[in-house]
């Protein structure tokens, strides 16, 4: 039978080796540092927010662009496509704490919903923080939903806006 000292030494050695493996073990290069996740939708009411008439887009393209802080120099660009639920997931390698990163709409998958809104809220992008130095524990970074707009709102949008207590004239941008 082994002595208690030998068991303690063996258990300690195994624990120590597991910590060494965590610190210096093989990196899993298939496992990205971060994953940016968000949704793309068709804004059928031209209000630039989700309603019950919103349709999420399969096959829409977005781009993650990271720019150096203090300049407009693009450091990296990665594109992604949405799945059947309108969700994209873009894997990202490395720290981007010296960069400002945004998700930008690139192309719609719906021929009747292609306009990128600019009128109400300025640039249509979603800022994401891609650093471990921000207090966020999860490696998944959620981006705000982004939407393309139809040329004209659906007729039932008036009813939806009334249900929300919003005046159609205050919210829906005019056609260009």
C-alpha atoms as one frame of an Amber mdcrd trajectory, in Angstrom:
protein
   0.000   0.000   0.000   1.272   3.463  -0.846   2.112   5.868   1.901  -0.068
   8.960   2.399   2.933  11.166   1.536   3.341   9.483  -1.844  -0.366   9.920
  -2.637  -0.237  13.622  -1.702   2.917  14.181  -3.796   1.389  12.376  -6.792
  -1.885  14.326  -6.512   0.024  17.619  -6.186   2.143  16.812  -9.248  -0.951
  16.041 -11.327  -2.607  19.305 -10.269   0.556  21.266 -11.061   0.841  19.674
 -14.518  -2.773  20.528 -15.331  -2.072  24.210 -14.513   1.074  24.135 -16.678
  -1.005  22.752 -19.550  -3.532  25.584 -19.134  -0.784  28.186 -19.292   1.464
  26.646 -21.954  -0.599  23.901 -23.544  -1.435  23.570 -27.215  -3.629  26.400
 -28.406  -6.812  25.316 -30.074  -6.497  27.354 -33.272 -10.019  26.375 -34.327
 -11.342  28.166 -31.242 -11.515  31.928 -31.944 -10.751  34.572 -29.345 -14.205
  36.163 -29.846 -17.395  35.512 -31.789 -19.466  38.505 -32.893 -23.142  37.586
 -33.149 -26.101  39.624 -34.346 -29.212  39.672 -36.512 -30.200  41.324 -39.790
 -33.817  42.125 -40.569 -36.086  43.705 -43.157 -37.758  46.813 -41.750 -41.160
  46.557 -43.454 -42.450  49.648 -41.645 -39.409  51.930 -42.215 -39.169  52.740
 -38.483 -35.621  51.453 -37.863 -36.576  49.175 -34.992 -38.103  45.709 -34.639
 -41.884  45.340 -34.891 -44.157  42.319 -35.194 -43.959  42.761 -38.991 -40.148
  42.520 -39.029 -38.753  39.710 -41.169 -35.302  38.358 -40.343 -33.104  37.836
 -43.416 -31.415  34.643 -44.448 -28.351  35.180 -46.670 -27.720  38.872 -45.904
 -24.060  39.943 -45.764 -22.474  42.039 -43.014 -18.880  43.144 -42.502 -16.912
  43.604 -39.303 -14.545  46.556 -39.767 -11.960  47.505 -37.170 -10.268  50.903
 -37.421  -7.250  52.184 -35.523  -8.330  54.562 -32.737  -7.796  58.198 -33.689
  -7.774  57.559 -37.447  -9.916  56.076 -40.167  -7.296  53.478 -41.103  -9.046
  50.121 -41.486  -6.973  47.465 -39.727  -9.166  44.444 -40.480 -12.320  43.424
 -42.377 -14.226  40.171 -42.092 -17.553  39.386 -43.771 -20.284  37.066 -42.578
 -23.667  35.822 -43.808 -26.877  35.284 -41.931 -28.457  31.881 -41.428 -32.147
  30.945 -41.724 -32.954  32.853 -38.512 -31.234  36.033 -39.734 -28.299  35.462
 -37.366 -24.639  35.873 -38.288 -21.669  34.645 -36.257 -18.227  35.974 -37.134
 -15.180  34.388 -35.442 -12.456  36.910 -34.527  -8.840  36.251 -33.586  -6.747
  38.358 -31.227  -7.184  41.454 -29.092  -8.576  44.620 -30.684  -8.338  46.954
 -27.694  -6.632  49.718 -29.735  -9.340  49.570 -32.413 -12.958  50.621 -32.904
 -14.910  47.738 -34.429 -18.296  48.008 -36.125 -20.674  45.649 -37.882 -21.817
  47.217 -41.164 -24.572  46.143 -43.550 -23.154  45.064 -46.920 -25.896  43.418
 -48.981 -29.493  42.373 -48.577 -30.819  38.990 -49.612 -34.323  40.358 -50.265
 -34.813  42.261 -53.530 -37.700  44.314 -52.087 -35.741  45.326 -48.973 -32.369
  46.816 -49.921 -32.265  50.379 -48.593 -29.703  51.061 -45.881 -31.236  53.629
 -43.526 -29.373  56.821 -42.688 -32.105  59.368 -41.929 -33.120  58.841 -38.280
 -30.107  57.472 -36.470 -27.080  58.405 -38.593 -24.702  55.654 -39.645 -26.291
  52.234 -39.639 -23.729  50.132 -37.813 -23.350  48.254 -34.545 -20.241  48.860
 -32.414 -18.707  45.854 -30.645 -15.895  45.678 -28.097 -13.288  43.033 -28.942
 -10.980  43.035 -25.961 -10.644  41.189 -22.679  -9.917  44.536 -20.974 -13.525
  45.733 -20.706 -15.047  43.597 -17.959 -17.025  41.371 -20.349 -16.438  37.735
 -19.447 -18.119  35.999 -22.392 -16.189  35.552 -25.629 -19.456  36.033 -27.539
 -20.034  39.696 -28.364 -23.647  40.573 -29.161 -24.179  43.311 -31.747 -27.399
  45.310 -32.002 -29.742  44.157 -34.787 -29.319  45.939 -38.120 -31.995  46.328
 -40.761 -32.499  47.093 -44.399 -35.702  48.967 -45.311 -38.353  48.488 -47.942
 -39.074  51.420 -50.291 -42.602  51.767 -48.920 -44.064  50.641 -45.601 -46.581
  47.810 -45.604 -50.227  48.944 -45.252 -50.553  47.167 -41.890 -47.700  49.258
 -40.406 -50.152  52.008 -39.444 -51.991  49.557 -37.193 -48.734  48.264 -35.677
 -47.557  51.802 -34.910 -50.929  52.694 -33.369 -50.634  49.612 -31.145 -47.248
  50.940 -30.002 -48.640  54.436 -29.417 -46.500  55.954 -32.169 -47.702  58.424
 -34.761 -46.912  57.305 -38.315 -46.034  60.855 -39.383 -43.416  61.228 -36.631
 -41.575  58.000 -37.313 -41.669  56.794 -40.899 -39.061  58.512 -43.114 -40.342
  59.802 -46.435 -39.372  58.021 -49.634 -36.400  59.514 -51.379
